[in-house]
Every structure is written in structure tokens, then in C-alpha cells.
Amino acid sequence: MKTYNLTKKQYYWLLKLVWGNGSHQMFGVPREIRDKAYILLCKCGYVGEYNETDRFQLLELREDYVKWLKEGEMDDDLPF
């Protein structure tokens, strides 16, 4: 099975999702997304190696996060 390495940007993004990093934007992230990020971060560890299954989960997590961001933007456009 092929292994990959997390980029610095991916690693810090996962950390930000799990911990929040003091960012007000990250406080509203759904618990499900934060839990997935925590599991991935634990699997990858500090070294940042992950396999193809984890890669699929990382891409799925990114997709869920982008979908959540877009849903949040639509709520701000309410006419009242």
C-alpha cells in the first residue's frame, strides 16, 4: 500500500480543525468534522505519514468542510 506525507499546510489545517487555534471561524465547525480531523491527525501523527485509505478520508473531510462553509455563507443571505 502506498504511503503519503501530509504537507505542512494540511497538517496545520487538521490542527486548526481539532484545536480551533483561537480562530472564531473554527468554533462553529460541526463536531462530526472535528472528530474526523482528530482521528486522521492521530493516525498520521507528528511524522505525517498516511496510507491510501487515510488519503480518501482526508479528501472526504475536505469536501465536508467546504460544503459546510458554503452552507454557512447561504445562511447570511437571509432577507430578515
N, C-alpha and C positions, 0 to 999 in steps of 0.2 A: 504494500500500500504506500502510495506516495505521501510524503510529508511536506508541509509548507511552513513558512515562518511568518508570524504576524509582523506587519510593518509597524513602525513607531506610531504612526497615525492611528492604525487600527487598535493597537494596544491602549493608547490613551483614550480613544473613543469608548472602548469597553470599560475602562476605569471610570470614565466620566458617567457612563450609564449606571454603573453599580453604585458609585460613591456620591455622585452629584457634583463633586468638585466645586461646591459653592455657587454653582450656576443656577439661577432662578428658572431657566428653561428646562433643566433636567429634573426639577422637583415634581413636575406633572407627568413624568413618564409612567405609563401603566406598570403595575407590579409584574405582570407576565413578561414584559420586555426586559425589565431589570433582572428578573430571575434567570432568564435565558442568558443574558450577558454575564451574570455571575457564574453560571455553570461553565460557560465557554472559557471565561477567564481562569477558573480553577483548573480546567483541563489543560489549557495552554501553559499555564504557569508563567514564571518570570522569563524563561527562555523563549517562550512564544511559539513553540512547535505544535502543529496540529495536523490531523490527517484529513482525508477526503470527506469523511462523514462530518467532522467538525467544520470543514470548509462550507459544506452545504448548510449547516446550521448558522454559520456566520452570515452567509448571504441571505438566508431567510430572516435572520434577526435584522439585518439592514433594511430589507424590504418592509418588515413590520414597522420599523422605526420611521421610515419615510412615509408610509401610509398613515401612521399616527400623526406625524407632523402636518400632513395635508388635511386631515380631518380637523385638526385644531385651527388651521387657518380659515376653514369654511365657517366655523362657529363664530368667528369675529365679524363676519359679514352679515349678521342678522340685522334686520331693519328696525329692531326696537332696542 
